[in-house]
Amino acid sequence: MAKSSAALPTAPDAYERLAVRVQKIINSTQAQKAKAALIFRLPDEPEEQWQRLLEEIAENDNVTLVYRDDGGVQIFWVVPKED
């Protein structure tokens, strides 16, 4: 009998894991109240994936990235007022 060809879920790649981790930090209650978050690259996260994520975050309107001397990146954002 033939096996079902149902697709098995694939494990997230390094970039997806990094993005989910940073998204949780940004979406935390504390960060949302402050409209700011501090993120750091973990030792096991590839540098190129980290840079890709920061570039994608920086592309957003009303978002500012501040690179700190300790390796952290402070993200600030403004929520525009609706007319």
C-alpha positions, -999 to 999 in steps of 0.1 A, spaced: 0 0 0 13 34 -9 22 58 19 4 92 22 24 120 7 13 144 34 40 170 40 58 169 73 64 203 89 100 213 84 120 227 112 126 264 111 159 275 98 184 297 116 169 329 103 134 319 112 144 310 147 162 344 151 133 363 137 108 346 161 131 353 191 134 390 182 97 392 174 89 380 209 111 406 224 95 434 203 60 422 210 65 420 248 43 441 269 72 461 283 86 468 248 52 478 235 47 503 263 82 518 258 81 516 220 116 503 223 134 470 226 170 460 232 182 430 212 215 410 211 228 384 188 233 351 205 266 333 200 250 304 180 232 328 156 250 334 123 263 369 118 250 371 83 215 362 95 217 388 122 227 415 97 199 405 74 173 408 102 186 442 112 184 454 76 149 442 73 139 459 106 156 492 95 135 492 62 104 499 82 90 534 84 92 551 118 118 527 131 153 537 144 181 513 152 209 524 176 240 502 177 255 501 211 291 495 221 282 463 240 270 447 207 233 453 215 209 470 191 183 493 206 151 495 184 128 525 188 96 530 169 69 556 166 33 547 160 19 574 136 -13 591 147 -43 584 124 -59 614 108 
